[in-house]
Amino acid sequence: MKRWLLALALVTSLPAAPALADAPAASTIAAHGRIVPTLRDGQLIGFKVYAIKPNGRFAAAGLENGDLVTAIDGQSVTTDAGTRAFADNVIDGKADCTLTVTRRGQTVTLTSHRT
């Protein structure tokens, strides 16, 4: 999971490294907004999204600045599978998915569509 956390948190490109070879490029992420891993008591609880681009995939999914993405299709983003689903389906737009988001203290369900 560490490679996905690093890839999702980057805002600048890094030289190619085997561990990050299949992760989304930082420029791909930045085209949609900014993702920040969010910790509570030292444990990852989700990814906050900021600086959402109006024509990007995050906006198309209904994400708003400050939203905390906690699950994709019921799979927590704190797991390898959940983080991979976030990268594949929300950032890369490979498939439709349902996002569970905490917005201003309330749980919200959104749908991200394949692009």
Backbone as JSON Lines, residues from 0, in Angstrom:
{"i":0,"aa":"M","n":[0.83,-1.19,0.0],"ca":[0.0,0.0,0.0],"c":[0.87,1.25,0.0]}
{"i":1,"aa":"K","n":[2.08,1.16,0.52],"ca":[2.92,2.34,0.61],"c":[3.15,2.99,-0.74]}
{"i":2,"aa":"R","n":[3.32,2.17,-1.8],"ca":[3.58,2.77,-3.1],"c":[2.39,3.6,-3.57]}
{"i":3,"aa":"W","n":[1.17,3.18,-3.27],"ca":[-0.01,3.95,-3.68],"c":[-0.14,5.21,-2.84]}
{"i":4,"aa":"L","n":[0.15,5.11,-1.56],"ca":[0.09,6.31,-0.72],"c":[1.06,7.35,-1.22]}
{"i":5,"aa":"L","n":[2.27,6.92,-1.55],"ca":[3.26,7.86,-2.07],"c":[2.79,8.45,-3.39]}
{"i":6,"aa":"A","n":[2.29,7.61,-4.27],"ca":[1.86,8.09,-5.58],"c":[0.7,9.06,-5.46]}
{"i":7,"aa":"L","n":[-0.25,8.78,-4.59],"ca":[-1.41,9.64,-4.45],"c":[-1.07,10.97,-3.78]}
{"i":8,"aa":"A","n":[-0.04,10.98,-2.95],"ca":[0.31,12.2,-2.22],"c":[1.24,13.11,-3.0]}
{"i":9,"aa":"L","n":[1.84,12.61,-4.05],"ca":[2.81,13.41,-4.79],"c":[2.15,14.56,-5.54]}
{"i":10,"aa":"V","n":[2.84,15.67,-5.58],"ca":[2.37,16.77,-6.4],"c":[3.4,17.12,-7.48]}
{"i":11,"aa":"T","n":[4.55,16.48,-7.44],"ca":[5.56,16.64,-8.48],"c":[6.02,15.26,-8.9]}
{"i":12,"aa":"S","n":[6.54,15.16,-10.1],"ca":[6.99,13.87,-10.61],"c":[8.3,13.46,-9.96]}
{"i":13,"aa":"L","n":[8.45,12.16,-9.78],"ca":[9.68,11.59,-9.28],"c":[10.34,10.82,-10.41]}
{"i":14,"aa":"P","n":[11.67,10.61,-10.36],"ca":[12.29,9.74,-11.35],"c":[11.64,8.36,-11.26]}
{"i":15,"aa":"A","n":[11.6,7.66,-12.38],"ca":[10.99,6.33,-12.41],"c":[11.64,5.43,-11.37]}
{"i":16,"aa":"A","n":[10.82,4.72,-10.63],"ca":[11.29,3.77,-9.63],"c":[10.43,2.53,-9.75]}
{"i":17,"aa":"P","n":[11.02,1.34,-9.62],"ca":[10.23,0.12,-9.78],"c":[8.99,0.08,-8.89]}
{"i":18,"aa":"A","n":[9.09,0.56,-7.66],"ca":[7.94,0.49,-6.73],"c":[6.78,1.37,-7.19]}
{"i":19,"aa":"L","n":[7.05,2.4,-7.98],"ca":[6.0,3.31,-8.42],"c":[5.67,3.14,-9.9]}
{"i":20,"aa":"A","n":[6.21,2.08,-10.51],"ca":[6.09,1.91,-11.96],"c":[4.65,1.87,-12.44]}
{"i":21,"aa":"D","n":[3.74,1.25,-11.68],"ca":[2.36,1.14,-12.15],"c":[1.4,2.1,-11.45]}
{"i":22,"aa":"A","n":[1.94,3.06,-10.71],"ca":[1.11,4.05,-10.01],"c":[0.78,5.2,-10.96]}
{"i":23,"aa":"P","n":[-0.34,5.89,-10.73],"ca":[-0.68,7.04,-11.59],"c":[0.4,8.11,-11.48]}
{"i":24,"aa":"A","n":[0.68,8.75,-12.6],"ca":[1.66,9.83,-12.6],"c":[1.11,11.02,-11.8]}
{"i":25,"aa":"A","n":[2.02,11.73,-11.16],"ca":[1.6,12.89,-10.37],"c":[0.87,13.9,-11.24]}
{"i":26,"aa":"S","n":[1.3,14.05,-12.5],"ca":[0.64,14.99,-13.4],"c":[-0.8,14.56,-13.69]}
{"i":27,"aa":"T","n":[-1.05,13.24,-13.71],"ca":[-2.41,12.74,-13.92],"c":[-3.29,13.12,-12.74]}
{"i":28,"aa":"I","n":[-2.77,12.94,-11.54],"ca":[-3.52,13.29,-10.33],"c":[-3.78,14.79,-10.3]}
{"i":29,"aa":"A","n":[-2.74,15.59,-10.56],"ca":[-2.85,17.04,-10.48],"c":[-3.85,17.61,-11.49]}
{"i":30,"aa":"A","n":[-4.13,16.88,-12.57],"ca":[-5.09,17.35,-13.55],"c":[-6.51,17.37,-12.99]}
{"i":31,"aa":"H","n":[-6.73,16.69,-11.87],"ca":[-8.07,16.58,-11.29],"c":[-8.2,17.27,-9.95]}
{"i":32,"aa":"G","n":[-7.1,17.44,-9.25],"ca":[-7.11,18.07,-7.93],"c":[-5.92,17.59,-7.12]}
{"i":33,"aa":"R","n":[-5.99,17.84,-5.85],"ca":[-4.91,17.47,-4.94],"c":[-5.44,16.46,-3.94]}
{"i":34,"aa":"I","n":[-4.64,15.42,-3.67],"ca":[-5.03,14.36,-2.74],"c":[-4.05,14.36,-1.58]}
{"i":35,"aa":"V","n":[-4.59,14.34,-0.36],"ca":[-3.75,14.34,0.82],"c":[-4.15,13.18,1.72]}
{"i":36,"aa":"P","n":[-3.22,12.23,1.98],"ca":[-3.54,11.15,2.93],"c":[-3.88,11.77,4.28]}
{"i":37,"aa":"T","n":[-4.93,11.28,4.92],"ca":[-5.37,11.81,6.2],"c":[-5.22,10.75,7.27]}
{"i":38,"aa":"L","n":[-4.54,11.13,8.35],"ca":[-4.26,10.21,9.45],"c":[-5.02,10.62,10.7]}
{"i":39,"aa":"R","n":[-5.41,9.62,11.5],"ca":[-5.97,9.85,12.82],"c":[-5.27,8.87,13.75]}
{"i":40,"aa":"D","n":[-4.68,9.38,14.82],"ca":[-3.92,8.55,15.75],"c":[-2.86,7.72,15.03]}
{"i":41,"aa":"G","n":[-2.25,8.33,13.99],"ca":[-1.17,7.66,13.26],"c":[-1.63,6.64,12.23]}
{"i":42,"aa":"Q","n":[-2.95,6.49,12.05],"ca":[-3.48,5.51,11.1],"c":[-4.19,6.22,9.94]}
{"i":43,"aa":"L","n":[-3.97,5.73,8.73],"ca":[-4.65,6.28,7.57],"c":[-6.15,6.06,7.7]}
{"i":44,"aa":"I","n":[-6.93,7.13,7.49],"ca":[-8.39,7.0,7.53],"c":[-9.03,7.33,6.18]}
{"i":45,"aa":"G","n":[-8.25,7.89,5.27],"ca":[-8.78,8.22,3.95],"c":[-7.91,9.25,3.26]}
{"i":46,"aa":"F","n":[-8.47,9.78,2.15],"ca":[-7.77,10.79,1.37],"c":[-8.65,12.02,1.25]}
{"i":47,"aa":"K","n":[-8.11,13.18,1.7],"ca":[-8.83,14.45,1.51],"c":[-8.51,14.98,0.14]}
{"i":48,"aa":"V","n":[-9.51,15.59,-0.49],"ca":[-9.3,16.16,-1.81],"c":[-9.45,17.68,-1.73]}
{"i":49,"aa":"Y","n":[-8.56,18.36,-2.44],"ca":[-8.53,19.82,-2.46],"c":[-8.23,20.28,-3.89]}
{"i":50,"aa":"A","n":[-8.34,21.56,-4.11],"ca":[-7.97,22.18,-5.38],"c":[-8.57,21.42,-6.56]}
{"i":51,"aa":"I","n":[-9.85,21.06,-6.42],"ca":[-10.53,20.28,-7.44],"c":[-10.7,21.11,-8.7]}
{"i":52,"aa":"K","n":[-10.25,20.56,-9.81],"ca":[-10.35,21.23,-11.11],"c":[-11.79,21.08,-11.63]}
{"i":53,"aa":"P","n":[-12.4,22.17,-12.1],"ca":[-13.8,22.14,-12.52],"c":[-14.11,21.09,-13.59]}
{"i":54,"aa":"N","n":[-13.19,20.81,-14.49],"ca":[-13.45,19.85,-15.56],"c":[-12.77,18.5,-15.32]}
{"i":55,"aa":"G","n":[-12.29,18.28,-14.12],"ca":[-11.59,17.03,-13.81],"c":[-12.52,15.92,-13.34]}
{"i":56,"aa":"R","n":[-11.96,14.74,-13.16],"ca":[-12.75,13.58,-12.74],"c":[-13.28,13.71,-11.32]}
{"i":57,"aa":"F","n":[-12.53,14.38,-10.44],"ca":[-13.01,14.55,-9.07],"c":[-14.29,15.37,-9.06]}
{"i":58,"aa":"A","n":[-14.31,16.46,-9.83],"ca":[-15.51,17.29,-9.91],"c":[-16.65,16.52,-10.55]}
{"i":59,"aa":"A","n":[-16.35,15.76,-11.6],"ca":[-17.39,14.98,-12.28],"c":[-18.02,13.95,-11.35]}
{"i":60,"aa":"A","n":[-17.25,13.45,-10.39],"ca":[-17.77,12.48,-9.43],"c":[-18.57,13.16,-8.32]}
{"i":61,"aa":"G","n":[-18.55,14.48,-8.28],"ca":[-19.29,15.21,-7.25],"c":[-18.47,15.52,-6.01]}
{"i":62,"aa":"L","n":[-17.16,15.24,-6.06],"ca":[-16.3,15.56,-4.92],"c":[-16.19,17.07,-4.76]}
{"i":63,"aa":"E","n":[-16.11,17.52,-3.51],"ca":[-15.94,18.93,-3.19],"c":[-14.68,19.11,-2.37]}
{"i":64,"aa":"N","n":[-14.1,20.3,-2.43],"ca":[-12.9,20.59,-1.65],"c":[-13.13,20.24,-0.18]}
{"i":65,"aa":"G","n":[-12.18,19.51,0.4],"ca":[-12.27,19.13,1.8],"c":[-12.94,17.79,2.04]}
{"i":66,"aa":"D","n":[-13.53,17.18,1.01],"ca":[-14.14,15.86,1.17],"c":[-13.07,14.84,1.57]}
{"i":67,"aa":"L","n":[-13.45,13.92,2.45],"ca":[-12.57,12.83,2.86],"c":[-13.11,11.54,2.23]}
{"i":68,"aa":"V","n":[-12.38,11.01,1.25],"ca":[-12.78,9.76,0.6],"c":[-12.34,8.61,1.49]}
{"i":69,"aa":"T","n":[-13.32,7.8,1.93],"ca":[-13.0,6.7,2.86],"c":[-13.18,5.32,2.26]}
{"i":70,"aa":"A","n":[-13.99,5.2,1.18],"ca":[-14.2,3.87,0.59],"c":[-14.59,4.0,-0.88]}
{"i":71,"aa":"I","n":[-14.25,2.95,-1.63],"ca":[-14.63,2.82,-3.04],"c":[-15.36,1.49,-3.16]}
{"i":72,"aa":"D","n":[-16.59,1.52,-3.64],"ca":[-17.39,0.3,-3.77],"c":[-17.39,-0.51,-2.47]}
{"i":73,"aa":"G","n":[-17.47,0.18,-1.34],"ca":[-17.52,-0.49,-0.04],"c":[-16.17,-0.95,0.49]}
{"i":74,"aa":"Q","n":[-15.12,-0.81,-0.29],"ca":[-13.77,-1.24,0.11],"c":[-13.02,-0.03,0.66]}
{"i":75,"aa":"S","n":[-12.57,-0.11,1.9],"ca":[-11.85,1.0,2.52],"c":[-10.61,1.37,1.72]}
{"i":76,"aa":"V","n":[-10.37,2.67,1.57],"ca":[-9.17,3.12,0.86],"c":[-7.92,2.93,1.7]}
{"i":77,"aa":"T","n":[-8.08,2.45,2.93],"ca":[-6.91,2.17,3.77],"c":[-6.3,0.8,3.44]}
{"i":78,"aa":"T","n":[-6.94,0.05,2.56],"ca":[-6.41,-1.25,2.14],"c":[-5.76,-1.12,0.77]}
{"i":79,"aa":"D","n":[-4.91,-2.07,0.42],"ca":[-4.29,-2.07,-0.9],"c":[-5.36,-2.06,-1.99]}
{"i":80,"aa":"A","n":[-6.36,-2.92,-1.86],"ca":[-7.41,-3.02,-2.88],"c":[-8.2,-1.72,-3.0]}
{"i":81,"aa":"G","n":[-8.51,-1.1,-1.88],"ca":[-9.26,0.15,-1.91],"c":[-8.46,1.3,-2.5]}
{"i":82,"aa":"T","n":[-7.19,1.37,-2.15],"ca":[-6.33,2.41,-2.7],"c":[-6.16,2.21,-4.2]}
{"i":83,"aa":"R","n":[-5.99,0.96,-4.61],"ca":[-5.86,0.65,-6.05],"c":[-7.16,1.02,-6.78]}
{"i":84,"aa":"A","n":[-8.31,0.71,-6.2],"ca":[-9.59,1.05,-6.81],"c":[-9.73,2.56,-6.95]}
{"i":85,"aa":"F","n":[-9.28,3.32,-5.96],"ca":[-9.31,4.78,-6.04],"c":[-8.47,5.26,-7.21]}
{"i":86,"aa":"A","n":[-7.26,4.73,-7.31],"ca":[-6.36,5.12,-8.4],"c":[-6.94,4.73,-9.76]}
{"i":87,"aa":"D","n":[-7.38,3.49,-9.89],"ca":[-7.87,2.99,-11.18],"c":[-9.19,3.63,-11.6]}
{"i":88,"aa":"N","n":[-10.14,3.68,-10.69],"ca":[-11.5,4.06,-11.06],"c":[-11.81,5.54,-10.93]}
{"i":89,"aa":"V","n":[-11.19,6.22,-9.99],"ca":[-11.47,7.64,-9.82],"c":[-10.43,8.48,-10.56]}
{"i":90,"aa":"I","n":[-9.15,8.21,-10.34],"ca":[-8.11,9.0,-10.98],"c":[-8.01,8.66,-12.47]}
{"i":91,"aa":"D","n":[-7.93,7.36,-12.8],"ca":[-7.76,6.96,-14.2],"c":[-9.09,6.77,-14.93]}
{"i":92,"aa":"G","n":[-10.21,6.71,-14.22],"ca":[-11.52,6.59,-14.85],"c":[-11.75,5.29,-15.59]}
{"i":93,"aa":"K","n":[-11.21,4.18,-15.08],"ca":[-11.31,2.89,-15.76],"c":[-12.66,2.2,-15.61]}
{"i":94,"aa":"A","n":[-13.41,2.54,-14.56],"ca":[-14.7,1.88,-14.33],"c":[-15.59,2.77,-13.46]}
{"i":95,"aa":"D","n":[-16.9,2.53,-13.55],"ca":[-17.83,3.2,-12.64],"c":[-17.57,2.7,-11.22]}
{"i":96,"aa":"C","n":[-17.78,3.56,-10.24],"ca":[-17.64,3.13,-8.86],"c":[-18.44,4.05,-7.95]}
{"i":97,"aa":"T","n":[-18.69,3.55,-6.74],"ca":[-19.38,4.31,-5.71],"c":[-18.36,4.74,-4.67]}
{"i":98,"aa":"L","n":[-18.35,6.02,-4.35],"ca":[-17.42,6.56,-3.35],"c":[-18.18,6.85,-2.07]}
{"i":99,"aa":"T","n":[-17.58,6.5,-0.95],"ca":[-18.1,6.89,0.36],"c":[-17.2,8.02,0.83]}
{"i":100,"aa":"V","n":[-17.83,9.15,1.17],"ca":[-17.11,10.38,1.47],"c":[-17.66,10.96,2.77]}
{"i":101,"aa":"T","n":[-16.77,11.54,3.57],"ca":[-17.21,12.33,4.72],"c":[-17.12,13.79,4.3]}
{"i":102,"aa":"R","n":[-18.25,14.47,4.35],"ca":[-18.34,15.88,3.96],"c":[-18.98,16.66,5.09]}
{"i":103,"aa":"R","n":[-18.2,17.57,5.66],"ca":[-18.67,18.39,6.78],"c":[-19.33,17.54,7.86]}
{"i":104,"aa":"G","n":[-18.69,16.4,8.18],"ca":[-19.16,15.54,9.26],"c":[-20.24,14.55,8.89]}
{"i":105,"aa":"Q","n":[-20.75,14.62,7.67],"ca":[-21.81,13.72,7.22],"c":[-21.28,12.73,6.19]}
{"i":106,"aa":"T","n":[-21.79,11.52,6.2],"ca":[-21.42,10.52,5.19],"c":[-22.26,10.75,3.94]}
{"i":107,"aa":"V","n":[-21.56,10.82,2.81],"ca":[-22.2,11.07,1.52],"c":[-21.75,9.98,0.57]}
{"i":108,"aa":"T","n":[-22.67,9.51,-0.28],"ca":[-22.33,8.52,-1.3],"c":[-22.39,9.18,-2.67]}
{"i":109,"aa":"L","n":[-21.32,9.02,-3.43],"ca":[-21.21,9.61,-4.76],"c":[-20.92,8.53,-5.79]}
{"i":110,"aa":"T","n":[-21.14,8.83,-7.04],"ca":[-20.83,7.88,-8.12],"c":[-19.85,8.5,-9.08]}
{"i":111,"aa":"S","n":[-18.77,7.77,-9.36],"ca":[-17.78,8.18,-10.33],"c":[-17.99,7.3,-11.56]}
{"i":112,"aa":"H","n":[-18.13,7.94,-12.73],"ca":[-18.39,7.18,-13.94],"c":[-17.13,7.02,-14.78]}
{"i":113,"aa":"R","n":[-17.07,5.9,-15.46],"ca":[-15.95,5.62,-16.36],"c":[-15.84,6.72,-17.4]}
{"i":114,"aa":"T","n":[-14.6,7.08,-17.71],"ca":[-14.4,8.13,-18.73],"c":[-13.64,7.58,-19.92]}
